[in-house]
Amino acid sequence: MNRTVETRYRVKGMKCSGCIAKATEALSKLPDYVSAEFDLESGTAVVKGGVDPQTVVNALTKAGYPAEADEG
């Protein structure tokens, strides 16, 4: 049984709803991905699902939005 967790990320380069759509599309291809919420103003994302944080970072960075897991 997969567990669903929320992980926060700092994401750079996202400026509009088109960026959100592109990032969401990249994440939707990951196994165990459930959903994501992006805050353009603060440059953060909350990703829900059982996806490994490094996999999320890699997917967002490959999509053009350098990211890192927010440890705090």
PDB file of N, H, CA, C and O in Angstrom:
ATOM      1  N   MET A   1       0.847  -1.195   0.000  1.00  0.00           N
ATOM      2  CA  MET A   1       0.000   0.000   0.000  1.00  0.00           C
ATOM      3  C   MET A   1       0.884   1.247   0.000  1.00  0.00           C
ATOM      4  O   MET A   1       1.767   1.385   0.847  1.00  0.00           O
ATOM      5  N   ASN A   2       0.651   2.140  -0.933  1.00  0.00           N
ATOM      6  H   ASN A   2      -0.066   2.028  -1.621  1.00  0.00           H
ATOM      7  CA  ASN A   2       1.433   3.366  -1.029  1.00  0.00           C
ATOM      8  C   ASN A   2       0.915   4.401  -0.047  1.00  0.00           C
ATOM      9  O   ASN A   2      -0.291   4.540   0.161  1.00  0.00           O
ATOM     10  N   ARG A   3       1.829   5.106   0.536  1.00  0.00           N
ATOM     11  H   ARG A   3       2.809   4.993   0.367  1.00  0.00           H
ATOM     12  CA  ARG A   3       1.413   6.155   1.462  1.00  0.00           C
ATOM     13  C   ARG A   3       1.424   7.495   0.740  1.00  0.00           C
ATOM     14  O   ARG A   3       2.245   7.736  -0.145  1.00  0.00           O
ATOM     15  N   THR A   4       0.506   8.352   1.130  1.00  0.00           N
ATOM     16  H   THR A   4      -0.161   8.157   1.849  1.00  0.00           H
ATOM     17  CA  THR A   4       0.424   9.680   0.537  1.00  0.00           C
ATOM     18  C   THR A   4       0.986  10.681   1.529  1.00  0.00           C
ATOM     19  O   THR A   4       0.512  10.790   2.660  1.00  0.00           O
ATOM     20  N   VAL A   5       1.986  11.399   1.097  1.00  0.00           N
ATOM     21  H   VAL A   5       2.372  11.310   0.179  1.00  0.00           H
ATOM     22  CA  VAL A   5       2.613  12.410   1.941  1.00  0.00           C
ATOM     23  C   VAL A   5       2.618  13.737   1.192  1.00  0.00           C
ATOM     24  O   VAL A   5       2.474  13.777  -0.030  1.00  0.00           O
ATOM     25  N   GLU A   6       2.784  14.817   1.940  1.00  0.00           N
ATOM     26  H   GLU A   6       2.901  14.785   2.933  1.00  0.00           H
ATOM     27  CA  GLU A   6       2.947  16.148   1.360  1.00  0.00           C
ATOM     28  C   GLU A   6       4.389  16.571   1.552  1.00  0.00           C
ATOM     29  O   GLU A   6       4.921  16.511   2.660  1.00  0.00           O
ATOM     30  N   THR A   7       5.018  16.998   0.469  1.00  0.00           N
ATOM     31  H   THR A   7       4.585  17.047  -0.431  1.00  0.00           H
ATOM     32  CA  THR A   7       6.394  17.476   0.545  1.00  0.00           C
ATOM     33  C   THR A   7       6.453  18.863  -0.069  1.00  0.00           C
ATOM     34  O   THR A   7       5.884  19.108  -1.133  1.00  0.00           O
ATOM     35  N   ARG A   8       7.145  19.767   0.608  1.00  0.00           N
ATOM     36  H   ARG A   8       7.607  19.568   1.472  1.00  0.00           H
ATOM     37  CA  ARG A   8       7.298  21.145   0.122  1.00  0.00           C
ATOM     38  C   ARG A   8       8.595  21.277  -0.671  1.00  0.00           C
ATOM     39  O   ARG A   8       9.602  20.631  -0.379  1.00  0.00           O
ATOM     40  N   TYR A   9       8.531  22.137  -1.681  1.00  0.00           N
ATOM     41  H   TYR A   9       7.713  22.662  -1.918  1.00  0.00           H
ATOM     42  CA  TYR A   9       9.692  22.397  -2.534  1.00  0.00           C
ATOM     43  C   TYR A   9       9.818  23.887  -2.781  1.00  0.00           C
ATOM     44  O   TYR A   9       8.826  24.615  -2.782  1.00  0.00           O
ATOM     45  N   ARG A  10      11.040  24.329  -2.987  1.00  0.00           N
ATOM     46  H   ARG A  10      11.846  23.737  -2.986  1.00  0.00           H
ATOM     47  CA  ARG A  10      11.292  25.679  -3.480  1.00  0.00           C
ATOM     48  C   ARG A  10      11.532  25.518  -4.979  1.00  0.00           C
ATOM     49  O   ARG A  10      12.346  24.699  -5.406  1.00  0.00           O
ATOM     50  N   VAL A  11      10.813  26.309  -5.767  1.00  0.00           N
ATOM     51  H   VAL A  11      10.151  26.974  -5.421  1.00  0.00           H
ATOM     52  CA  VAL A  11      10.872  26.173  -7.226  1.00  0.00           C
ATOM     53  C   VAL A  11      11.191  27.534  -7.832  1.00  0.00           C
ATOM     54  O   VAL A  11      10.576  28.538  -7.474  1.00  0.00           O
ATOM     55  N   LYS A  12      12.152  27.563  -8.747  1.00  0.00           N
ATOM     56  H   LYS A  12      12.651  26.747  -9.038  1.00  0.00           H
ATOM     57  CA  LYS A  12      12.547  28.820  -9.396  1.00  0.00           C
ATOM     58  C   LYS A  12      12.032  28.861 -10.825  1.00  0.00           C
ATOM     59  O   LYS A  12      11.879  27.828 -11.477  1.00  0.00           O
ATOM     60  N   GLY A  13      11.768  30.068 -11.298  1.00  0.00           N
ATOM     61  H   GLY A  13      11.892  30.907 -10.769  1.00  0.00           H
ATOM     62  CA  GLY A  13      11.461  30.282 -12.707  1.00  0.00           C
ATOM     63  C   GLY A  13       9.990  30.181 -13.090  1.00  0.00           C
ATOM     64  O   GLY A  13       9.656  30.346 -14.264  1.00  0.00           O
ATOM     65  N   MET A  14       9.115  29.921 -12.150  1.00  0.00           N
ATOM     66  H   MET A  14       9.386  29.788 -11.196  1.00  0.00           H
ATOM     67  CA  MET A  14       7.685  29.824 -12.483  1.00  0.00           C
ATOM     68  C   MET A  14       7.049  31.202 -12.363  1.00  0.00           C
ATOM     69  O   MET A  14       7.130  31.845 -11.317  1.00  0.00           O
ATOM     70  N   LYS A  15       6.408  31.653 -13.457  1.00  0.00           N
ATOM     71  H   LYS A  15       6.342  31.130 -14.307  1.00  0.00           H
ATOM     72  CA  LYS A  15       5.887  33.015 -13.477  1.00  0.00           C
ATOM     73  C   LYS A  15       4.405  33.123 -13.815  1.00  0.00           C
ATOM     74  O   LYS A  15       3.802  34.174 -13.598  1.00  0.00           O
ATOM     75  N   CYS A  16       3.796  32.037 -14.353  1.00  0.00           N
ATOM     76  H   CYS A  16       4.286  31.184 -14.529  1.00  0.00           H
ATOM     77  CA  CYS A  16       2.414  32.160 -14.814  1.00  0.00           C
ATOM     78  C   CYS A  16       1.691  30.824 -14.755  1.00  0.00           C
ATOM     79  O   CYS A  16       2.270  29.802 -14.390  1.00  0.00           O
ATOM     80  N   SER A  17       0.423  30.851 -15.119  1.00  0.00           N
ATOM     81  H   SER A  17      -0.048  31.682 -15.415  1.00  0.00           H
ATOM     82  CA  SER A  17      -0.366  29.619 -15.099  1.00  0.00           C
ATOM     83  C   SER A  17       0.144  28.610 -16.120  1.00  0.00           C
ATOM     84  O   SER A  17      -0.024  27.404 -15.935  1.00  0.00           O
ATOM     85  N   GLY A  18       0.763  29.087 -17.192  1.00  0.00           N
ATOM     86  H   GLY A  18       0.900  30.066 -17.342  1.00  0.00           H
ATOM     87  CA  GLY A  18       1.356  28.177 -18.171  1.00  0.00           C
ATOM     88  C   GLY A  18       2.506  27.388 -17.561  1.00  0.00           C
ATOM     89  O   GLY A  18       2.692  26.208 -17.857  1.00  0.00           O
ATOM     90  N   CYS A  19       3.277  28.056 -16.704  1.00  0.00           N
ATOM     91  H   CYS A  19       3.127  29.015 -16.464  1.00  0.00           H
ATOM     92  CA  CYS A  19       4.371  27.380 -15.994  1.00  0.00           C
ATOM     93  C   CYS A  19       3.808  26.298 -15.079  1.00  0.00           C
ATOM     94  O   CYS A  19       4.342  25.191 -15.002  1.00  0.00           O
ATOM     95  N   ILE A  20       2.732  26.631 -14.395  1.00  0.00           N
ATOM     96  H   ILE A  20       2.297  27.529 -14.458  1.00  0.00           H
ATOM     97  CA  ILE A  20       2.094  25.654 -13.502  1.00  0.00           C
ATOM     98  C   ILE A  20       1.617  24.450 -14.308  1.00  0.00           C
ATOM     99  O   ILE A  20       1.797  23.306 -13.891  1.00  0.00           O
ATOM    100  N   ALA A  21       1.009  24.713 -15.460  1.00  0.00           N
ATOM    101  H   ALA A  21       0.863  25.642 -15.799  1.00  0.00           H
ATOM    102  CA  ALA A  21       0.517  23.619 -16.298  1.00  0.00           C
ATOM    103  C   ALA A  21       1.661  22.724 -16.758  1.00  0.00           C
ATOM    104  O   ALA A  21       1.537  21.500 -16.735  1.00  0.00           O
ATOM    105  N   LYS A  22       2.770  23.322 -17.175  1.00  0.00           N
ATOM    106  H   LYS A  22       2.870  24.317 -17.194  1.00  0.00           H
ATOM    107  CA  LYS A  22       3.919  22.547 -17.649  1.00  0.00           C
ATOM    108  C   LYS A  22       4.514  21.714 -16.516  1.00  0.00           C
ATOM    109  O   LYS A  22       4.843  20.544 -16.713  1.00  0.00           O
ATOM    110  N   ALA A  23       4.652  22.310 -15.332  1.00  0.00           N
ATOM    111  H   ALA A  23       4.385  23.260 -15.172  1.00  0.00           H
ATOM    112  CA  ALA A  23       5.206  21.594 -14.187  1.00  0.00           C
ATOM    113  C   ALA A  23       4.274  20.476 -13.746  1.00  0.00           C
ATOM    114  O   ALA A  23       4.723  19.377 -13.421  1.00  0.00           O
ATOM    115  N   THR A  24       2.974  20.759 -13.736  1.00  0.00           N
ATOM    116  H   THR A  24       2.610  21.651 -14.001  1.00  0.00           H
ATOM    117  CA  THR A  24       1.995  19.743 -13.341  1.00  0.00           C
ATOM    118  C   THR A  24       2.017  18.573 -14.321  1.00  0.00           C
ATOM    119  O   THR A  24       1.919  17.416 -13.914  1.00  0.00           O
ATOM    120  N   GLU A  25       2.144  18.871 -15.593  1.00  0.00           N
ATOM    121  H   GLU A  25       2.223  19.811 -15.924  1.00  0.00           H
ATOM    122  CA  GLU A  25       2.209  17.801 -16.598  1.00  0.00           C
ATOM    123  C   GLU A  25       3.430  16.915 -16.363  1.00  0.00           C
ATOM    124  O   GLU A  25       3.339  15.691 -16.460  1.00  0.00           O
ATOM    125  N   ALA A  26       4.560  17.525 -16.058  1.00  0.00           N
ATOM    126  H   ALA A  26       4.634  18.519 -15.979  1.00  0.00           H
ATOM    127  CA  ALA A  26       5.781  16.745 -15.793  1.00  0.00           C
ATOM    128  C   ALA A  26       5.602  15.853 -14.566  1.00  0.00           C
ATOM    129  O   ALA A  26       6.012  14.692 -14.571  1.00  0.00           O
ATOM    130  N   LEU A  27       4.993  16.395 -13.523  1.00  0.00           N
ATOM    131  H   LEU A  27       4.659  17.337 -13.518  1.00  0.00           H
ATOM    132  CA  LEU A  27       4.795  15.614 -12.297  1.00  0.00           C
ATOM    133  C   LEU A  27       3.766  14.513 -12.481  1.00  0.00           C
ATOM    134  O   LEU A  27       3.877  13.451 -11.869  1.00  0.00           O
ATOM    135  N   SER A  28       2.767  14.756 -13.317  1.00  0.00           N
ATOM    136  H   SER A  28       2.677  15.619 -13.815  1.00  0.00           H
ATOM    137  CA  SER A  28       1.686  13.778 -13.492  1.00  0.00           C
ATOM    138  C   SER A  28       2.181  12.463 -14.090  1.00  0.00           C
ATOM    139  O   SER A  28       1.490  11.448 -14.008  1.00  0.00           O
ATOM    140  N   LYS A  29       3.348  12.474 -14.679  1.00  0.00           N
ATOM    141  H   LYS A  29       3.909  13.299 -14.746  1.00  0.00           H
ATOM    142  CA  LYS A  29       3.919  11.267 -15.278  1.00  0.00           C
ATOM    143  C   LYS A  29       4.642  10.398 -14.252  1.00  0.00           C
ATOM    144  O   LYS A  29       5.039   9.274 -14.558  1.00  0.00           O
ATOM    145  N   LEU A  30       4.812  10.913 -13.044  1.00  0.00           N
ATOM    146  H   LEU A  30       4.490  11.827 -12.795  1.00  0.00           H
ATOM    147  CA  LEU A  30       5.549  10.170 -12.020  1.00  0.00           C
ATOM    148  C   LEU A  30       4.657   9.151 -11.316  1.00  0.00           C
ATOM    149  O   LEU A  30       3.495   9.439 -11.030  1.00  0.00           O
ATOM    150  N   PRO A  31       5.189   7.969 -11.037  1.00  0.00           N
ATOM    151  CA  PRO A  31       4.398   6.973 -10.306  1.00  0.00           C
ATOM    152  C   PRO A  31       4.062   7.476  -8.906  1.00  0.00           C
ATOM    153  O   PRO A  31       4.893   8.115  -8.260  1.00  0.00           O
ATOM    154  N   ASP A  32       2.882   7.198  -8.446  1.00  0.00           N
ATOM    155  H   ASP A  32       2.207   6.678  -8.971  1.00  0.00           H
ATOM    156  CA  ASP A  32       2.411   7.546  -7.102  1.00  0.00           C
ATOM    157  C   ASP A  32       2.178   9.034  -6.879  1.00  0.00           C
ATOM    158  O   ASP A  32       1.965   9.455  -5.742  1.00  0.00           O
ATOM    159  N   TYR A  33       2.216   9.849  -7.953  1.00  0.00           N
ATOM    160  H   TYR A  33       2.389   9.506  -8.876  1.00  0.00           H
ATOM    161  CA  TYR A  33       1.884  11.263  -7.858  1.00  0.00           C
ATOM    162  C   TYR A  33       0.376  11.405  -7.662  1.00  0.00           C
ATOM    163  O   TYR A  33      -0.408  10.721  -8.320  1.00  0.00           O
ATOM    164  N   VAL A  34      -0.025  12.297  -6.753  1.00  0.00           N
ATOM    165  H   VAL A  34       0.612  12.853  -6.219  1.00  0.00           H
ATOM    166  CA  VAL A  34      -1.448  12.542  -6.515  1.00  0.00           C
ATOM    167  C   VAL A  34      -1.835  13.940  -6.995  1.00  0.00           C
ATOM    168  O   VAL A  34      -2.735  14.080  -7.823  1.00  0.00           O
ATOM    169  N   SER A  35      -1.169  14.968  -6.486  1.00  0.00           N
ATOM    170  H   SER A  35      -0.438  14.855  -5.813  1.00  0.00           H
ATOM    171  CA  SER A  35      -1.496  16.335  -6.881  1.00  0.00           C
ATOM    172  C   SER A  35      -0.371  17.279  -6.472  1.00  0.00           C
ATOM    173  O   SER A  35       0.542  16.906  -5.734  1.00  0.00           O
ATOM    174  N   ALA A  36      -0.461  18.514  -6.971  1.00  0.00           N
ATOM    175  H   ALA A  36      -1.203  18.817  -7.570  1.00  0.00           H
ATOM    176  CA  ALA A  36       0.515  19.546  -6.600  1.00  0.00           C
ATOM    177  C   ALA A  36      -0.179  20.892  -6.552  1.00  0.00           C
ATOM    178  O   ALA A  36      -1.091  21.169  -7.331  1.00  0.00           O
ATOM    179  N   GLU A  37       0.265  21.717  -5.634  1.00  0.00           N
ATOM    180  H   GLU A  37       1.006  21.492  -5.002  1.00  0.00           H
ATOM    181  CA  GLU A  37      -0.202  23.101  -5.539  1.00  0.00           C
ATOM    182  C   GLU A  37       1.019  23.995  -5.610  1.00  0.00           C
ATOM    183  O   GLU A  37       2.003  23.784  -4.902  1.00  0.00           O
ATOM    184  N   PHE A  38       0.945  25.003  -6.479  1.00  0.00           N
ATOM    185  H   PHE A  38       0.145  25.175  -7.054  1.00  0.00           H
ATOM    186  CA  PHE A  38       2.061  25.922  -6.663  1.00  0.00           C
ATOM    187  C   PHE A  38       1.667  27.315  -6.199  1.00  0.00           C
ATOM    188  O   PHE A  38       0.540  27.759  -6.419  1.00  0.00           O
ATOM    189  N   ASP A  39       2.603  28.000  -5.556  1.00  0.00           N
ATOM    190  H   ASP A  39       3.518  27.640  -5.378  1.00  0.00           H
ATOM    191  CA  ASP A  39       2.417  29.393  -5.151  1.00  0.00           C
ATOM    192  C   ASP A  39       3.482  30.203  -5.875  1.00  0.00           C
ATOM    193  O   ASP A  39       4.650  30.203  -5.487  1.00  0.00           O
ATOM    194  N   LEU A  40       3.065  30.893  -6.932  1.00  0.00           N
ATOM    195  H   LEU A  40       2.116  30.893  -7.247  1.00  0.00           H
ATOM    196  CA  LEU A  40       4.016  31.642  -7.744  1.00  0.00           C
ATOM    197  C   LEU A  40       4.692  32.754  -6.957  1.00  0.00           C
ATOM    198  O   LEU A  40       5.881  33.017  -7.137  1.00  0.00           O
ATOM    199  N   GLU A  41       3.944  33.396  -6.099  1.00  0.00           N
ATOM    200  H   GLU A  41       2.978  33.182  -5.952  1.00  0.00           H
ATOM    201  CA  GLU A  41       4.477  34.529  -5.341  1.00  0.00           C
ATOM    202  C   GLU A  41       5.624  34.117  -4.419  1.00  0.00           C
ATOM    203  O   GLU A  41       6.644  34.802  -4.341  1.00  0.00           O
ATOM    204  N   SER A  42       5.450  32.997  -3.725  1.00  0.00           N
ATOM    205  H   SER A  42       4.622  32.440  -3.788  1.00  0.00           H
ATOM    206  CA  SER A  42       6.487  32.562  -2.788  1.00  0.00           C
ATOM    207  C   SER A  42       7.487  31.596  -3.426  1.00  0.00           C
ATOM    208  O   SER A  42       8.505  31.267  -2.816  1.00  0.00           O
ATOM    209  N   GLY A  43       7.201  31.139  -4.651  1.00  0.00           N
ATOM    210  H   GLY A  43       6.374  31.406  -5.146  1.00  0.00           H
ATOM    211  CA  GLY A  43       8.101  30.215  -5.322  1.00  0.00           C
ATOM    212  C   GLY A  43       8.142  28.851  -4.652  1.00  0.00           C
ATOM    213  O   GLY A  43       9.197  28.225  -4.553  1.00  0.00           O
ATOM    214  N   THR A  44       6.983  28.400  -4.194  1.00  0.00           N
ATOM    215  H   THR A  44       6.126  28.909  -4.275  1.00  0.00           H
ATOM    216  CA  THR A  44       6.935  27.109  -3.516  1.00  0.00           C
ATOM    217  C   THR A  44       5.913  26.183  -4.172  1.00  0.00           C
ATOM    218  O   THR A  44       5.024  26.612  -4.907  1.00  0.00           O
ATOM    219  N   ALA A  45       6.076  24.916  -3.879  1.00  0.00           N
ATOM    220  H   ALA A  45       6.798  24.567  -3.281  1.00  0.00           H
ATOM    221  CA  ALA A  45       5.136  23.895  -4.339  1.00  0.00           C
ATOM    222  C   ALA A  45       4.934  22.899  -3.215  1.00  0.00           C
ATOM    223  O   ALA A  45       5.850  22.627  -2.438  1.00  0.00           O
ATOM    224  N   VAL A  46       3.730  22.359  -3.134  1.00  0.00           N
ATOM    225  H   VAL A  46       2.987  22.580  -3.764  1.00  0.00           H
ATOM    226  CA  VAL A  46       3.438  21.256  -2.227  1.00  0.00           C
ATOM    227  C   VAL A  46       2.961  20.111  -3.107  1.00  0.00           C
ATOM    228  O   VAL A  46       1.949  20.216  -3.800  1.00  0.00           O
ATOM    229  N   VAL A  47       3.706  19.024  -3.066  1.00  0.00           N
ATOM    230  H   VAL A  47       4.528  18.938  -2.502  1.00  0.00           H
ATOM    231  CA  VAL A  47       3.379  17.862  -3.891  1.00  0.00           C
ATOM    232  C   VAL A  47       2.867  16.755  -2.985  1.00  0.00           C
ATOM    233  O   VAL A  47       3.487  16.425  -1.974  1.00  0.00           O
ATOM    234  N   LYS A  48       1.727  16.184  -3.360  1.00  0.00           N
ATOM    235  H   LYS A  48       1.223  16.452  -4.181  1.00  0.00           H
ATOM    236  CA  LYS A  48       1.124  15.094  -2.593  1.00  0.00           C
ATOM    237  C   LYS A  48       1.302  13.789  -3.349  1.00  0.00           C
ATOM    238  O   LYS A  48       1.187  13.733  -4.573  1.00  0.00           O
ATOM    239  N   GLY A  49       1.584  12.752  -2.594  1.00  0.00           N
ATOM    240  H   GLY A  49       1.678  12.797  -1.599  1.00  0.00           H
ATOM    241  CA  GLY A  49       1.725  11.426  -3.182  1.00  0.00           C
ATOM    242  C   GLY A  49       2.877  10.677  -2.534  1.00  0.00           C
ATOM    243  O   GLY A  49       3.475  11.142  -1.564  1.00  0.00           O
ATOM    244  N   GLY A  50       3.167   9.539  -3.075  1.00  0.00           N
ATOM    245  H   GLY A  50       2.681   9.161  -3.863  1.00  0.00           H
ATOM    246  CA  GLY A  50       4.245   8.715  -2.550  1.00  0.00           C
ATOM    247  C   GLY A  50       5.500   8.815  -3.397  1.00  0.00           C
ATOM    248  O   GLY A  50       6.279   7.865  -3.469  1.00  0.00           O
ATOM    249  N   VAL A  51       5.701   9.963  -4.039  1.00  0.00           N
ATOM    250  H   VAL A  51       5.068  10.734  -3.980  1.00  0.00           H
ATOM    251  CA  VAL A  51       6.836  10.148  -4.935  1.00  0.00           C
ATOM    252  C   VAL A  51       8.079  10.529  -4.136  1.00  0.00           C
ATOM    253  O   VAL A  51       8.020  11.355  -3.225  1.00  0.00           O
ATOM    254  N   ASP A  52       9.208   9.910  -4.495  1.00  0.00           N
ATOM    255  H   ASP A  52       9.256   9.239  -5.235  1.00  0.00           H
ATOM    256  CA  ASP A  52      10.478  10.254  -3.866  1.00  0.00           C
ATOM    257  C   ASP A  52      10.799  11.729  -4.128  1.00  0.00           C
ATOM    258  O   ASP A  52      10.701  12.181  -5.269  1.00  0.00           O
ATOM    259  N   PRO A  53      11.178  12.478  -3.103  1.00  0.00           N
ATOM    260  CA  PRO A  53      11.458  13.914  -3.292  1.00  0.00           C
ATOM    261  C   PRO A  53      12.494  14.204  -4.371  1.00  0.00           C
ATOM    262  O   PRO A  53      12.346  15.172  -5.117  1.00  0.00           O
ATOM    263  N   GLN A  54      13.527  13.395  -4.469  1.00  0.00           N
ATOM    264  H   GLN A  54      13.647  12.609  -3.864  1.00  0.00           H
ATOM    265  CA  GLN A  54      14.550  13.650  -5.494  1.00  0.00           C
ATOM    266  C   GLN A  54      13.983  13.452  -6.898  1.00  0.00           C
ATOM    267  O   GLN A  54      14.408  14.119  -7.840  1.00  0.00           O
ATOM    268  N   THR A  55      13.033  12.543  -7.037  1.00  0.00           N
ATOM    269  H   THR A  55      12.688  12.001  -6.271  1.00  0.00           H
ATOM    270  CA  THR A  55      12.379  12.328  -8.328  1.00  0.00           C
ATOM    271  C   THR A  55      11.567  13.558  -8.723  1.00  0.00           C
ATOM    272  O   THR A  55      11.547  13.947  -9.891  1.00  0.00           O
ATOM    273  N   VAL A  56      10.899  14.168  -7.747  1.00  0.00           N
ATOM    274  H   VAL A  56      10.915  13.853  -6.798  1.00  0.00           H
ATOM    275  CA  VAL A  56      10.147  15.404  -8.005  1.00  0.00           C
ATOM    276  C   VAL A  56      11.105  16.516  -8.416  1.00  0.00           C
ATOM    277  O   VAL A  56      10.854  17.222  -9.394  1.00  0.00           O
ATOM    278  N   VAL A  57      12.198  16.676  -7.677  1.00  0.00           N
ATOM    279  H   VAL A  57      12.401  16.103  -6.883  1.00  0.00           H
ATOM    280  CA  VAL A  57      13.200  17.696  -7.996  1.00  0.00           C
ATOM    281  C   VAL A  57      13.706  17.500  -9.424  1.00  0.00           C
ATOM    282  O   VAL A  57      13.796  18.458 -10.191  1.00  0.00           O
ATOM    283  N   ASN A  58      14.033  16.263  -9.776  1.00  0.00           N
ATOM    284  H   ASN A  58      13.959  15.485  -9.153  1.00  0.00           H
ATOM    285  CA  ASN A  58      14.539  15.985 -11.121  1.00  0.00           C
ATOM    286  C   ASN A  58      13.501  16.315 -12.197  1.00  0.00           C
ATOM    287  O   ASN A  58      13.843  16.898 -13.226  1.00  0.00           O
ATOM    288  N   ALA A  59      12.245  15.949 -11.968  1.00  0.00           N
ATOM    289  H   ALA A  59      11.967  15.476 -11.133  1.00  0.00           H
ATOM    290  CA  ALA A  59      11.190  16.207 -12.951  1.00  0.00           C
ATOM    291  C   ALA A  59      10.962  17.703 -13.140  1.00  0.00           C
ATOM    292  O   ALA A  59      10.842  18.171 -14.272  1.00  0.00           O
ATOM    293  N   LEU A  60      10.902  18.454 -12.049  1.00  0.00           N
ATOM    294  H   LEU A  60      10.999  18.074 -11.129  1.00  0.00           H
ATOM    295  CA  LEU A  60      10.681  19.899 -12.153  1.00  0.00           C
ATOM    296  C   LEU A  60      11.871  20.585 -12.818  1.00  0.00           C
ATOM    297  O   LEU A  60      11.696  21.469 -13.658  1.00  0.00           O
ATOM    298  N   THR A  61      13.067  20.179 -12.444  1.00  0.00           N
ATOM    299  H   THR A  61      13.209  19.462 -11.762  1.00  0.00           H
ATOM    300  CA  THR A  61      14.270  20.781 -13.022  1.00  0.00           C
ATOM    301  C   THR A  61      14.347  20.481 -14.518  1.00  0.00           C
ATOM    302  O   THR A  61      14.688  21.362 -15.307  1.00  0.00           O
ATOM    303  N   LYS A  62      14.037  19.260 -14.910  1.00  0.00           N
ATOM    304  H   LYS A  62      13.760  18.544 -14.269  1.00  0.00           H
ATOM    305  CA  LYS A  62      14.041  18.880 -16.326  1.00  0.00           C
ATOM    306  C   LYS A  62      12.989  19.669 -17.106  1.00  0.00           C
ATOM    307  O   LYS A  62      13.184  19.968 -18.284  1.00  0.00           O
ATOM    308  N   ALA A  63      11.875  20.006 -16.452  1.00  0.00           N
ATOM    309  H   ALA A  63      11.716  19.762 -15.495  1.00  0.00           H
ATOM    310  CA  ALA A  63      10.818  20.793 -17.095  1.00  0.00           C
ATOM    311  C   ALA A  63      11.192  22.271 -17.213  1.00  0.00           C
ATOM    312  O   ALA A  63      10.471  23.046 -17.840  1.00  0.00           O
ATOM    313  N   GLY A  64      12.322  22.664 -16.609  1.00  0.00           N
ATOM    314  H   GLY A  64      12.909  22.035 -16.099  1.00  0.00           H
ATOM    315  CA  GLY A  64      12.785  24.047 -16.720  1.00  0.00           C
ATOM    316  C   GLY A  64      12.609  24.869 -15.457  1.00  0.00           C
ATOM    317  O   GLY A  64      12.784  26.087 -15.472  1.00  0.00           O
ATOM    318  N   TYR A  65      12.260  24.200 -14.356  1.00  0.00           N
ATOM    319  H   TYR A  65      12.117  23.210 -14.344  1.00  0.00           H
ATOM    320  CA  TYR A  65      12.013  24.899 -13.098  1.00  0.00           C
ATOM    321  C   TYR A  65      12.890  24.289 -12.004  1.00  0.00           C
ATOM    322  O   TYR A  65      12.470  23.362 -11.312  1.00  0.00           O
ATOM    323  N   PRO A  66      14.117  24.816 -11.849  1.00  0.00           N
ATOM    324  CA  PRO A  66      15.018  24.259 -10.838  1.00  0.00           C
ATOM    325  C   PRO A  66      14.347  24.220  -9.470  1.00  0.00           C
ATOM    326  O   PRO A  66      13.772  25.210  -9.017  1.00  0.00           O
ATOM    327  N   ALA A  67      14.428  23.078  -8.830  1.00  0.00           N
ATOM    328  H   ALA A  67      14.895  22.274  -9.198  1.00  0.00           H
ATOM    329  CA  ALA A  67      13.714  22.883  -7.562  1.00  0.00           C
ATOM    330  C   ALA A  67      14.618  22.202  -6.543  1.00  0.00           C
ATOM    331  O   ALA A  67      15.614  21.561  -6.881  1.00  0.00           O
ATOM    332  N   GLU A  68      14.235  22.365  -5.301  1.00  0.00           N
ATOM    333  H   GLU A  68      13.426  22.886  -5.026  1.00  0.00           H
ATOM    334  CA  GLU A  68      14.884  21.623  -4.218  1.00  0.00           C
ATOM    335  C   GLU A  68      13.855  21.381  -3.125  1.00  0.00           C
ATOM    336  O   GLU A  68      12.963  22.197  -2.894  1.00  0.00           O
ATOM    337  N   ALA A  69      14.000  20.253  -2.466  1.00  0.00           N
ATOM    338  H   ALA A  69      14.724  19.590  -2.654  1.00  0.00           H
ATOM    339  CA  ALA A  69      13.093  19.924  -1.372  1.00  0.00           C
ATOM    340  C   ALA A  69      13.316  20.939  -0.263  1.00  0.00           C
ATOM    341  O   ALA A  69      14.454  21.306   0.030  1.00  0.00           O
ATOM    342  N   ASP A  70      12.240  21.390   0.349  1.00  0.00           N
ATOM    343  H   ASP A  70      11.315  21.092   0.111  1.00  0.00           H
ATOM    344  CA  ASP A  70      12.304  22.371   1.431  1.00  0.00           C
ATOM    345  C   ASP A  70      12.339  21.604   2.751  1.00  0.00           C
ATOM    346  O   ASP A  70      11.321  21.084   3.206  1.00  0.00           O
ATOM    347  N   GLU A  71      13.500  21.544   3.344  1.00  0.00           N
ATOM    348  H   GLU A  71      14.327  21.967   2.974  1.00  0.00           H
ATOM    349  CA  GLU A  71      13.688  20.783   4.576  1.00  0.00           C
ATOM    350  C   GLU A  71      13.041  21.452   5.790  1.00  0.00           C
ATOM    351  O   GLU A  71      12.774  20.804   6.802  1.00  0.00           O
ATOM    352  N   GLY A  72      12.794  22.755   5.673  1.00  0.00           N
ATOM    353  H   GLY A  72      13.010  23.281   4.851  1.00  0.00           H
ATOM    354  CA  GLY A  72      12.260  23.468   6.829  1.00  0.00           C
ATOM    355  C   GLY A  72      10.867  23.745   6.659  1.00  0.00           C
ATOM    356  O   GLY A  72      10.245  24.344   7.537  1.00  0.00           O
TER     357      GLY A  72
END
